[in-house]
Amino acid sequence: MFNPPRWIGLKNWINSFTNKAFWLSFRNMFFFAIIFVSLQTIFALIVAYLLNQKIRGKVLYRLLYFLPVITPWVAGVIVWQSLYGYNYGIINYVLRSLGLPGSYWTDSDNWMVAFASVAIMNVWKGMGQSMVIFLAGLQNVPAEVIEAAHIDGASARQIFLRVITPIISPVVFMVVMLSTISAFTAFDLFFTAFGVYAPDWKLVINMLVYREAFVYSKMGPASAMAWALFVVILIITLIQKHFEKRWVHYEN
C-alpha cells in the first residue's frame, strides 16, 4: 500500500490458491450463503403472505419487520449477544429449561454452529427488505385467479403453493439472486461478530481480503482474492440464470 507496485506475475494467485485460509473462507462463505438465502427467502415469503391478508394493524407489523433493516449492525450484534450468551443468554436459558444443553453459538469451536448462528442473525437483519419485495409481488396477483381457485375447492395451502408461488416466481427468483449476492459480499456482520483477528477457520473471504489489505498492507494478495470472489459470484449468477427457465414462470 505504501511502496511502488512490483511486477510478480501470477504469484499472488498462486499464493492465494495454496493458502489454506483462502479455501476455508470460501467453505465458510458457501455454508453461510446456503443457510442465509434459504431461510431468508422462505421466512420473508411467508411473512409477506401473512401481512398481505386483511388483518388489523398490518401497517405496524410491516414496520416492525422492516425495522431491523435500518438498524446498525453494531446495535444488532449487541442484541444478539444477549440472546446467544452462554451463561445468561435467553436462548440457552430456554434450552436448559427444556433439559437441553446450551451452546456458545457464535463463539462455538464448531465452525458450522458459529456460521449458522451468524446466518440466523443476518436473516433477522435482511428479511424485512425481501419481505417488501415479496409484498409488491403478492399485491400484483390477480384477485380473480385466487377466487377461481377457491371456487374449484383448493385449500389455502394449495392456493399458496400452486397458484400464488408460480405467479410470483419472477419475484422469488430476483430475491434469491439478490440474497445470494448479499451473502457473498457480507462484511460488516462478520467484522462485528468475529473481529478482524479471528482464526483462519472462522474467516470469510471478505474478512480475509480486508485483513490482507488494511491490516497487513498487502494490496496485491487482497486484490487477487477480491477478483476470485468476483469470479465466484459471476459463476453462481450465471448458473442461476441458466436454470431461470425451469424455475420462473413468466406471463405470455
N, C-alpha and C positions, 0 to 999 in steps of 0.2 A: 504493500500500500504506500510506503514511503520511499521506495527505491525505484529507479527506472526499470521497466519490464525487461526481462531477458528471455530470449527465444529458447525453448527447451523441447519443441516438437510435441509429441504425444505423451510426454512424461506425466503430466497432470492427470490425464485419462488413465494411464496405466497404474499410477499410484492409487487413484480412486477405485479402480476395479479390483485391486489387490488389497484394499483396505477392508478389514472385517467390519468395522463400524459402518462403512458405506452400505454393505448388504444388510446388516442388522437394521439400519434406519429405514430401508425400503421395506423390509419384512414388517416392521412395526407400523409403517405408514399404510401398507395394504391391509393389515389386520384392523387397524383403526378405521380405515375407509369403509370396509365391508360392514362393520357393525354400525358405524355412524350413518351411512347412506341408507341402509336397510331400515333401521329404527326410525330415523327422521322421516323418511318417505311414508312409512306405514302410519306412524302416530299423527303426522301432520294431515294426512288424508282423512283419517278417522275423525280427528278433532274438527277439521274443516267441514266434514259432512254433518257432524252433530250441530255445529254452530250455524249451519245453513238452514236448519229447521226453524219452525216458528216457536221459539222459546222466549220466555221473559228474561230481559236483561242480557241478550246475546251481544249487544254492543260492548257492555262491560266485560263479558267473558273474552271477547276478541281482544280487547285492550290488555287484559291480564295475560293472555297467552302470547301477545306480541311484546310485552314489557321486557322479557329477557334479551330480546334482540338489541335493544338500545342500552342495556346495562353493561358498563365496562367490565372487562374480564377480571380485573383486579378485585372488584366487588363480588363478581360471580364466584371466583375461586374461594374467597373468604367464606361465602355462604356454604359452598360445597365442602369446605374443610370442616365446618361444624357438623355437616351431615356424615362425612366419611371418617371423622376422628375415631381412632381405635378405642380409646378408653371412655370418651364421653360423647361420641357421635350418635346421632339419633338412629341411623340405620343399624349400627351394631347393637344399640340398646334394644331395638325391636327384634333383631335376630336372636339375641341372647334370651329375651323374654319368651321366645318360642322354642328355646332349647337348642338353638343352632349356634355354631361358632362364629365369632366376628372375623373381620378381615382388616388388613391395613389399606386396602383399596389402592389409591394412587401411590402409596408408599410401599406397596407389596413388592416382595422379591420375585414374584411370578410376573413376567412381562405381560402375559395375556390378561391377568387380573388388572394390572396397572393401566393398560391401554384401553381395556373395556370400560373401566371406570371413567377415564378421560373422555371416551366416546359418548358415554351417557351424559356427561357434563355438556358436551358440545351439542347433543340433541336438545337438551333444555335451552341452550342459547340460541340455536338456529331454527328450531321448529316453527316459531312464530312467522318467520319470513316465508317458509314453504307453505304454511297454512294460509297466508294471504293469497299466494299464487293459486292454491287449490280452490279457495273460495271464489276467486274470479272465474275459474273454470266451471265450478259447480253452478254458479249463477247463470251460466250460459247454456245449461242443459235444458232443452225444451220441456215445458211442463206437460205437454200433450203426450210425449213419449212415456213419461212416468205414469200418467193417468191410464194410458193404454196397457201398460204392464200390470197395473193394479186391476184393471177390468179382466185381464186374462188370468188373474189368480196368482200372480207372482208375489212371493213374500218380500218383506223389506230386505232381507239378506240377498235374495236373488236379484232384486232390483239394483242393489248397490254393486254386486259383483258382475252381473251380466248385462246391465243396461247402462248404469252411470259410469262405471270404471272404463268400459270401452270407449264411451263418448269423450271422456276427458283424458284418454290415453296420451294425446299430444302434450297435455299439461304435465302428466305424470313423467313422461319421458324428459321433458325440459327440467323438471325438478331433480330427477335422478342425475342428469348431466351436470347441472349447477352444483348439486351437493357433492358429486364426485370431485369436481374441480376444487370446490371449497375444502374438501377433506385433504387433498394433496397439497394445498397451499396454506394449510393451517400453521400458524406460528405462535401468535400471542398466547394461545391456550397452553401450549407445551412450555413456552417460556415462563409463564406464570406458575404452572403446576409443577414442573420438574426443575426449572432453572437451567442456566447455560452450562453449568458444570455437572450435569447429570452423567452417570456412567454410560458407556457406549451402548449397552443393551437397552437403554432407556431413551435413546435419541431417535428423532425422525429426521428425514433428510433436510428439512428447512432449518432445524436446530444445528445440524452438522454444518450446513453452509454458513450460517451465522457465526458459529464458533471459529471456523477456519478463516472467515473474512475479518471479523471485528474483534476476536479475542487473540488469535494467533497472527493476524495481519497477513494472511496468505490468500491474496485475491485470486491467484491462478487456480489452485485446487478448488476454491469456493466456486469460481466461475464454471469449471468443468462439471462439478456436482450439480450446479443450477441448470446447466444445459441438459444433463442426464435426466433431471426431474422434468424439464420441459418435454423431452422426447417421450418419457413415460406417459405424461398426461396426454400428449398428442396421440399416442398409440391407443390408449384407453378410449379417448373420444372418438377416434376413427372406428374402433370396434363397436362402440355403442351406435354410431351412425350406420354401420353395416347391418346391424340387426334391427334398425328402426322400422323397416317394412314389416317385420314379424310382430313387433311389439305394439306398433302405433296404428290406429285406425283413423284415417282422415276422411272427412266427408267429401263426396264427389259432387 
